[in-house]
Amino acid sequence: MKAREMEILARLVILISSKGAFSNKEKVKIVEFHLATESVMQAQINFRSHFKARTAPARNTILSLTKKFILEGTVDIEVH
């Protein structure tokens, strides 16, 4: 693959991975809400209320962020 093609591909990956992504502040709150309530549904309700959002994170998002926090101590997603 040519250098220009690699650059374009890298930019596309960044755009796709960041689309619809939550900020670190939002990720922390998602985990806080889930750990505090031990309920995915209540975490979604709290998220919508706290951020005045129309949508909430999906169940899988909440569970994966909480798992990542418990196992690794972070909610950051590493992009290589």
ChimeraX attribute file (.defattr): number of C-alpha atoms within 10 A of each C-alpha:
attribute: neighborCount
match mode: 1-to-1
recipient: residues
	/A:1	5
	/A:2	6
	/A:3	8
	/A:4	9
	/A:5	10
	/A:6	11
	/A:7	11
	/A:8	10
	/A:9	12
	/A:10	13
	/A:11	12
	/A:12	12
	/A:13	13
	/A:14	12
	/A:15	11
	/A:16	11
	/A:17	12
	/A:18	11
	/A:19	9
	/A:20	9
	/A:21	11
	/A:22	13
	/A:23	12
	/A:24	13
	/A:25	9
	/A:26	16
	/A:27	22
	/A:28	18
	/A:29	17
	/A:30	26
	/A:31	25
	/A:32	15
	/A:33	22
	/A:34	22
	/A:35	13
	/A:36	11
	/A:37	13
	/A:38	12
	/A:39	14
	/A:40	21
	/A:41	17
	/A:42	14
	/A:43	24
	/A:44	20
	/A:45	16
	/A:46	18
	/A:47	23
	/A:48	15
	/A:49	12
	/A:50	11
	/A:51	12
	/A:52	10
	/A:53	10
	/A:54	8
	/A:55	11
	/A:56	19
	/A:57	21
	/A:58	11
	/A:59	13
	/A:60	10
	/A:61	16
	/A:62	22
	/A:63	16
	/A:64	13
	/A:65	20
	/A:66	23
	/A:67	15
	/A:68	16
	/A:69	16
	/A:70	12
	/A:71	9
	/A:72	10
	/A:73	10
	/A:74	15
	/A:75	21
	/A:76	14
	/A:77	10
	/A:78	5
	/A:79	7
	/A:80	5
